[in-house]
Amino acid sequence: MKSSPLSTESGPRGPRTSARACGGSKRLIWSTGTCRADGPLAVDKRKESPISELDEATVEAVFEDVEYVCDFEEGDKVVYPHHGAGLVMAKETRELMGEEREYLTIKILHNELTVMVPCENAGKAGLRRVIDEEEIKKVTNVLTDDVSEMPKNWNRRFKYNREKIKTGDVFELAEVVRNLAIREMEKGLSTGEKQMYTRAKKILASEFMYALDKDEDGAEEYLDGLLEERFAATASA
């Protein structure tokens, strides 16, 4: 995806507070913070000259005036990074810690989690819409592709894959699922990596649920089928 000419890197995550909802095992998470426009600053590689301090200050002043537009609405199918796909149940103004803000209430179906995200923070939080048919084909290609290089050290490999999952990018997630699936078949996984693999598969399958209009079992079977296809290719190589 090409970078927008008017975009900056998002700042550090804001503080988060959490509270459990009453009744059942459902959890309610409040995510707080502010947002600036997302994405890396576009750079013209043909021009090597550095930006002066004055130019940098001017750029910052311009971007401070850029407000994130939250165009998510009730009924939208979305993906919340590190949690999975869900449905926007409501878009409403709520008061939290004495401040009124517009919130999106998102129900993550595969783990009975309810997440509330400030509209102004949706971009920074990495909230996005579920992939379409064309993107499903690309994800399928990633899942059935060759394994990519990962750090050999267990701790570094774990952190490397965890950061990929946290991006919320479906292609990065699919790469983690594929690589860990192949590693499990060839060398086995540690307890921590097994848990990560299971979680990553759940998150990816939750997006397949909405993208392919399947139930949870059907989405997991679809994903397992793609991985088995990849295993068969490895075994015959």
C-alpha positions as CSV (number, residue, x, y, z in Angstrom):
1,M,0.0,0.0,0.0
2,K,1.4,3.4,-1.0
3,S,2.0,6.0,1.8
4,S,-0.2,9.0,1.8
5,P,1.7,12.3,1.2
6,L,0.1,13.7,4.3
7,S,0.8,11.1,7.0
8,T,3.1,10.7,10.0
9,E,4.2,7.9,12.2
10,S,1.7,7.4,15.0
11,G,3.0,8.3,18.5
12,P,3.4,6.0,21.5
13,R,0.3,4.3,22.7
14,G,-1.8,6.2,25.2
15,P,-2.6,4.9,28.7
16,R,-5.1,2.1,29.0
17,T,-7.5,1.2,31.7
18,S,-9.6,-1.9,31.9
19,A,-12.7,-3.0,33.7
20,R,-14.7,-6.2,33.7
21,A,-18.3,-6.1,32.6
22,C,-20.9,-7.5,34.9
23,G,-22.3,-10.9,34.2
24,G,-20.9,-14.0,32.5
25,S,-17.3,-14.2,31.4
26,K,-17.4,-11.3,29.1
27,R,-14.7,-8.7,29.5
28,L,-14.9,-5.0,28.9
29,I,-11.8,-3.1,27.9
30,W,-11.5,0.7,27.8
31,S,-8.8,2.0,25.5
32,T,-7.9,5.7,26.0
33,G,-5.5,8.0,24.2
34,T,-5.3,10.5,21.4
35,C,-4.5,10.1,17.7
36,R,-2.6,11.7,15.0
37,A,-2.7,10.8,11.3
38,D,-1.1,7.3,10.9
39,G,1.5,6.0,8.5
40,P,5.1,6.8,7.7
41,L,6.1,10.1,6.3
42,A,6.4,9.7,2.5
43,V,9.9,10.3,1.2
44,D,10.9,11.0,-2.3
45,K,14.0,8.8,-2.7
46,R,15.2,10.9,-5.7
47,K,15.9,13.8,-3.4
48,E,18.7,13.0,-1.0
49,S,19.0,16.4,0.7
50,P,18.1,16.4,4.4
51,I,15.1,18.4,5.8
52,S,16.2,21.5,7.7
53,E,15.0,22.2,11.2
54,L,12.7,24.9,10.0
55,D,11.2,22.5,7.5
56,E,10.7,19.8,10.1
57,A,8.9,22.4,12.4
58,T,6.7,23.4,9.5
59,V,5.8,19.8,8.8
60,E,4.9,19.1,12.4
61,A,2.7,22.3,12.5
62,V,0.9,21.1,9.4
63,F,0.2,17.6,10.8
64,E,-0.9,18.8,14.2
65,D,-3.9,20.4,12.3
66,V,-4.7,17.0,10.6
67,E,-7.5,15.3,12.5
68,Y,-8.3,11.6,12.1
69,V,-11.7,11.0,10.6
70,C,-13.4,8.0,12.2
71,D,-15.7,6.6,9.5
72,F,-16.6,3.3,11.2
73,E,-20.3,2.8,11.9
74,E,-22.6,0.4,13.7
75,G,-22.6,-3.0,11.9
76,D,-19.2,-2.7,10.4
77,K,-17.0,-5.8,10.4
78,V,-13.6,-4.7,11.8
79,V,-10.3,-6.1,13.1
80,Y,-8.7,-5.0,16.4
81,P,-5.0,-5.9,16.5
82,H,-4.0,-8.6,18.9
83,H,-7.6,-9.5,19.5
84,G,-9.2,-10.4,16.2
85,A,-12.2,-9.6,14.1
86,G,-15.4,-8.3,15.5
87,L,-18.6,-6.4,14.9
88,V,-19.1,-2.7,15.7
89,M,-22.1,-3.0,18.0
90,A,-22.5,0.8,18.7
91,K,-21.0,4.2,18.0
92,E,-22.0,6.6,20.8
93,T,-20.9,9.3,23.1
94,R,-19.9,8.2,26.6
95,E,-18.4,10.0,29.6
96,L,-15.1,8.5,31.0
97,M,-13.2,10.1,33.8
98,G,-15.2,13.3,33.4
99,E,-14.6,13.6,29.7
100,E,-17.2,13.0,26.9
101,R,-15.9,11.2,23.9
102,E,-17.3,9.2,21.0
103,Y,-16.7,5.5,21.4
104,L,-17.0,2.4,19.2
105,T,-18.2,-0.7,21.0
106,I,-16.8,-3.8,19.3
107,K,-17.7,-7.4,20.0
108,I,-14.9,-9.9,19.3
109,L,-16.9,-13.0,18.8
110,H,-14.3,-15.7,19.0
111,N,-13.3,-15.0,22.6
112,E,-16.4,-13.1,23.9
113,L,-14.5,-9.9,24.4
114,T,-16.1,-6.5,24.2
115,V,-13.7,-3.6,23.4
116,M,-14.4,0.1,23.6
117,V,-12.2,2.3,21.4
118,P,-12.4,6.1,21.2
119,C,-13.2,7.1,17.7
120,E,-10.4,9.6,17.6
121,N,-8.0,6.8,18.6
122,A,-9.2,4.2,16.1
123,G,-6.5,4.8,13.6
124,K,-3.7,4.8,16.2
125,A,-5.1,1.6,17.7
126,G,-4.8,-0.1,14.2
127,L,-8.5,-0.7,13.8
128,R,-9.3,-1.6,10.2
129,R,-12.0,-3.3,8.2
130,V,-12.1,-7.0,7.4
131,I,-10.3,-8.0,4.2
132,D,-12.2,-8.4,1.0
133,E,-12.2,-11.2,-1.6
134,E,-9.1,-10.0,-3.4
135,E,-7.1,-9.8,-0.2
136,I,-8.3,-13.3,0.8
137,K,-6.4,-14.6,-2.3
138,K,-3.3,-12.8,-1.2
139,V,-3.5,-14.1,2.3
140,T,-4.0,-17.6,0.9
141,N,-0.8,-17.1,-1.1
142,V,1.1,-16.1,2.0
143,L,-0.1,-19.2,3.9
144,T,0.9,-21.6,1.2
145,D,4.3,-19.8,0.4
146,D,7.7,-20.9,1.6
147,V,8.8,-20.2,5.2
148,S,10.6,-16.9,5.7
149,E,13.7,-16.4,7.7
150,M,13.2,-16.0,11.5
151,P,15.7,-15.4,14.3
152,K,17.3,-18.7,15.5
153,N,17.4,-17.6,19.1
154,W,14.1,-18.5,20.9
155,N,13.6,-15.2,22.7
156,R,14.3,-13.1,19.7
157,R,12.1,-15.2,17.5
158,F,9.3,-14.9,20.0
159,K,9.6,-11.1,20.2
160,Y,9.9,-11.0,16.4
161,N,6.6,-12.9,15.8
162,R,4.8,-11.0,18.7
163,E,5.6,-7.7,17.0
164,K,4.3,-8.9,13.7
165,I,1.0,-10.0,15.4
166,K,0.7,-6.6,17.2
167,T,0.8,-4.7,13.9
168,G,-2.7,-5.9,13.0
169,D,-1.6,-6.5,9.4
170,V,-3.3,-9.6,8.1
171,F,-0.3,-10.5,5.9
172,E,2.1,-10.3,8.8
173,L,-0.2,-12.4,10.8
174,A,-0.5,-15.0,8.1
175,E,3.2,-15.2,7.8
176,V,3.5,-15.9,11.6
177,V,0.9,-18.6,11.3
178,R,2.6,-20.2,8.3
179,N,6.1,-20.1,9.8
180,L,5.1,-21.4,13.2
181,A,3.0,-24.2,11.5
182,I,6.0,-25.3,9.5
183,R,8.4,-25.1,12.4
184,E,6.0,-27.2,14.5
185,M,6.0,-29.8,11.9
186,E,9.7,-29.9,11.3
187,K,11.3,-29.1,14.7
188,G,8.4,-28.7,17.2
189,L,7.5,-25.6,19.2
190,S,8.2,-24.5,22.7
191,T,5.3,-24.0,25.1
192,G,5.3,-20.2,24.6
193,E,5.4,-20.6,20.8
194,K,2.6,-23.1,20.8
195,Q,0.5,-20.7,22.7
196,M,1.4,-17.9,20.3
197,Y,0.6,-20.2,17.3
198,T,-2.8,-21.1,18.7
199,R,-3.6,-17.5,19.4
200,A,-2.4,-16.3,16.0
201,K,-4.5,-19.0,14.3
202,K,-7.6,-17.9,16.3
203,I,-7.1,-14.3,15.3
204,L,-6.7,-15.1,11.6
205,A,-9.6,-17.5,11.6
206,S,-11.8,-14.9,13.2
207,E,-11.2,-12.6,10.2
208,F,-11.9,-15.5,7.8
209,M,-15.3,-15.9,9.6
210,Y,-16.4,-12.5,8.4
211,A,-14.5,-12.4,5.1
212,L,-15.8,-15.8,4.0
213,D,-19.2,-15.7,5.8
214,K,-18.4,-18.9,7.8
215,D,-19.0,-19.9,11.4
216,E,-16.0,-20.3,13.8
217,D,-15.6,-24.0,13.1
218,G,-15.9,-23.5,9.3
219,A,-13.3,-20.7,9.4
220,E,-10.8,-22.8,11.4
221,E,-11.3,-25.8,9.1
222,Y,-10.6,-23.5,6.1
223,L,-7.4,-22.3,7.7
224,D,-6.3,-25.8,8.6
225,G,-6.9,-26.9,5.1
226,L,-4.6,-24.3,3.7
227,L,-1.9,-25.2,6.2
228,E,-2.3,-28.9,5.4
229,E,-1.8,-28.0,1.7
230,R,1.4,-26.3,2.7
231,F,2.5,-29.3,4.7
232,A,1.9,-31.6,1.8
233,A,4.0,-29.4,-0.4
234,T,6.9,-29.5,2.1
235,A,6.6,-33.3,2.5
236,S,6.8,-33.8,-1.3
237,A,9.7,-31.4,-1.8
